[in-house]
Structure formats: structure tokens, C-alpha cells
Amino acid sequence: MKKTLLSLAALAAVGGAALLAYALVPTTTPAIAGPAPSADDAALIEQGRYLAAAGDCTACHTAAGGAPFAGGVPIASPIGTIYSTNITPDPDTGIGGWSLDQFDRAVRHGLLPNGDTLYPAMPYPAYVRMHDEDIRAMYAYFMHAVPAVAQENRPTGIRWPLSMRWPLGIWRKTFAPDPQDTGFDASRYADARIARGAYLVQGPGHCGSCHTPRAFTLQEKALDESGSQYLAGGQIIDGWMAINLRGNLADGLGAWSEADIVELLRTGRNRHQAVVGPAMADVVLHSTQHLTDDDLGAIAAYLKTLPPSADEPSSFAPDPGTAQALQAGINDSRGAELWVDSCAACHRTDAMGYDRVFPRMPGNATVLAADPTTLVRLILVGSEMPSTRTAPSNLGMPGFAWRMSDEEVAELATFVRNGWGNRASAVTPAQVRRIRRDVEAEAAHREAPHDPTEVAERG
């Protein structure tokens, strides 16, 4: 037995050493040809400004009340909280000392100048598709148009040994695209407009980072439409479920027109529903509302090419029965009573709401999602639409956690998911209880003081 244990220990040591050696082998990446851009290239800098908006750099690198791009935004991960870093051109605490090649290696390949691998909270598996010239433009913008801010990077909330960097190198080499396979092949698309949309969605927009389900090893299950689960939803981001962006009629965008998609990306709302949750609100606020009409149209055109995902657990067919019963004063369930008492004033008894003001419930993709997390969280804590240039009213919904029990929230959510022609799974009190605990834990974490003993790391 002792010899067996020693042999196993030796094998484990050899295996660990092999993995460490594999992780530490330097990664070669193709260099961007030509000199670094200068501060005099106004057109290139403006292109970089646009691409930084398309990539939504603000949402992750600008903390609430903080200086633009100075970092410090908390990003939840399964192993702890990661804080975004300072990407202003400050030479000591930011990226001011980085060359164009070092910038490219970080953005497209997840590699820091010292060789460490970035946490994949940085969506470099998507950014690898960006063209060389777009990376050059972003470098020009960040180096010559963003004010330098001297702000030290905040420590991560990841404890040792999970905070060790070398396993990230294994993850990157196993799951991220080949570093030699940079750029985007537009020839795969017959239509130039759809190719442009695919580039924006797959590359700078990194939509799959939130809207594509991930494996247990945390890589996205597909990076483009060649995989049937690409943009099929299912990830929980900051407690909210990212919806299916494929052509499913119930829980996807199958019933949406291209104009509907453009309107939601431009204003945060359309005739079907509204943006809920802080992550997508930030996308609209800092990114998509600033894109050109042509680019928003291209994104919409590309998304409309995606067929429905194979798994369609929900369905919708308009049914006036629920509205007729409520209008007749027939509230034959606790869910119906709660709807009339707490929801109908804004969303009406027919649940059609008011276009672009109070979203409709029949056929609502968020309501019909396989996982009811977002609907439950919406009932518990409410939400607020982003205030955009073309739709400045940040209309909101209050939360009802303070006056509805877990059983009542489950009854209401189940009623909404199965009224007016909606057909989706019931919500249980146990599901509500779990989400309520998460909400309470998040509130406690926000109020907790920062732990100064955490070890600072670049992330």
C-alpha cells in the first residue's frame, strides 16, 4: 500500500510538473505590421473611439463615479471577484508603457507583458477575431485620446491557491482560439451586410460572452454560428439570465423583426420588451446606442440568420382567456390576485402593457426563458431601463421582495409564465428562495468594507 501511494504521489508530481511546464511555454503571436500610430492620426483615433464603444470597454473598465477606463469594476466569477484594471495611458498604473504589440497580445490573446494570462473575464477569445487595423485604431485611441489616470489596480477577491496564474495558461491554450488564427473571414458570408454584423457580434461586441452557454470548464460552447448553441442564452450574469438570441419563437428573437432588434439596441426597449438587469443596460448605455444605423442594422440582419436552438421548452400562442377572466373579475388563483393587485395597473389585465413604456407579457422572451431566474429577480428587486439619447426616460419597475413571500412570488411568476397563451414551466418556492438569498448576499457584499489584506494582482 505504501509503495502504491508513493507511486501515485510520484505520478501526480510528474503530471503537475508537466502541466506547469506546458502552461509556462511562451506563446508566439503574430505582430501587427507597421509603426505604432501617432497622436496626429485623428481619423484613426476616432475609429478607435468608435471601436471602444462597440467593444463596451466602458462597462467593465469604468467604475461607478470613477475616472473613465481607470478600472476597479467588480466582476463576479466562480472562484471569486475579479476587479477590472486601469487601461488609461498612465505609465505606472495603466497601459502607458505598453507597445502596440503588447496591447494586441493582451486584447486578442489574453497575455500580459510579463507573460501572465488574463482571466477570461477579459473576452479575448472573441476579440481575437478583430482585424489588425481595428486593434491599431483602439491602441491609438487609448494612448492618445484617453486621459491618463494614476490609479492602482484593486486586489482580486480570489484566494490562494486559486489565485495562481499558471493554470490560466492551460485554460487559454486549451480553449481559446489559436493565436495564429487572428482576424475575421468575411468570405464565409455571402452578404457583406451580414458579414459585417457577424464581425461585430462575434468580435468587438463579444455577444457570446454572455449569451452563449458555457461548459463546466467555463469556455463558451461555440464561438460562432457553426455551433448550434451559439447565442442560445442560459448564462447568469450578475444574477440575471442572458436571453436566447436565436430564432426561437417563444424564448428567442424569432418573432422580432430586424427593426425591433435595432430599436432595442438603440433605446433599450421595443414593442416586445425592455432591457432588464444592469449588464445589458450597460451594453445599451455605453455601447450599442452609439453605433451607426448601418452597423445596428448589420447586427440585426446577422442575428436573424440564426435558426432556433434545438431545445424549445416553452411556447406561445395568443389566448384571450386569461384577459377575459381577469376583466370579468375572476381571480381564481393567488397568482391572478397578485397580478391584479401589483401588476395590472401598469401592464393591464390583458398583459399587453404599453409599447416602449411597460413591456407586454404574452410572448415575452424573458418571461418564457427556460430558466425563470430573471423573471423572479425582476419581481423581487425590480429594474430600470437605461436612459439613452433617443429614449431618455429611465422608466422603472419597483421590487416586491419586501411584501411578497417566496410562495407568492412563485405563484405570480407561474401565472405570468402560463397566462395569455404563454406556456412555460412552473416556478417553485425553492427557486425563489435561492434567488432571494442571492439578492440578500449581494446586498450584504456591497455594504461590506474592502479587505485590505487581499493580495493585489493584475486581472
C-alpha angles and dihedrals in degrees: 000000000000091000090049092052092048090050092050091048090050092049090049091050092049091047092048091049091050092051091048091050090049091050093049097050104114116251117228116214128185114259122233108247121240136031125308113274119261132228089251095068098093095168093053092047091051090049088053091050090054093047092049087057092046088051092048092229091160095063094060102030104040115072121210106279091002134120116277112277094353092125131221098129111143114235117190118225134172090257099044144295119316119199119213117242136240109270097175117116094259104139096217107038102016137040098283092118095050123111122223089258092051090049090050093048090054097044101041103024107028096240127136121213090257091056097256118138120241120235108261088244077093100075097224092142085069099036090056086080093062118111121251091244092053091052089049090051093050090050090052091051097048094043099042109024106033114082113242114246123193101218124141117231115257119244118257121246092230115117127217130294091028088052092067110117104209096078087060087064089059091049092049094048092046103043111017119086118271108279089228091058098075128149131034130284105221091175089080088074122068093206121061092211092055090045090055090050091049090051093051094045097043098035126029094006091052089195091163091064088077106015101048118078116243132222121241087264087060100243118129111261091229135010098200143008092288086084118068093219095054109130091354092135126227104129120120109222116189088338096310125105117238108229130235111268095190128099099278110138096216110034098014141052097279093115093045124096123218087256090055091054092047092049094052092048091047100043109013092246143060139170092287105046147321136252112270129189129036098266097061091036087059090049091056095040099047104023128016099040087061096054122102122259089247093055094045089050090050091052090050092048091052094047090051090059091064112100121222117282114253095245110073107167094163134056141185134204118161112257122179093196097095093049093046092052094048093046089052090054094252106145099167099167137043088246091057091049091051091048093054092043100044110015114027095074089070104019097035128226090278087054091227092122117187120301113259091357111062112011122237120245102208108094092358108158093214092051092048098045114131089238111052094203096115095047092049093047090048091055091046102045107009125219143237129223117237116258106237134180094256096035106031098167106103094203114189146190122223122233122244101201090113095060108024124075123221089258092052094048089050091049092049095046091048090050092052092046091052105034133092091018098314114135116191138132120287121258118235129213088239090061091049091047091054093049092045090053089051091051092050092047091051091052091050091048092052090053096045117101118249114265107236092195094071114113114247117237136169109252 
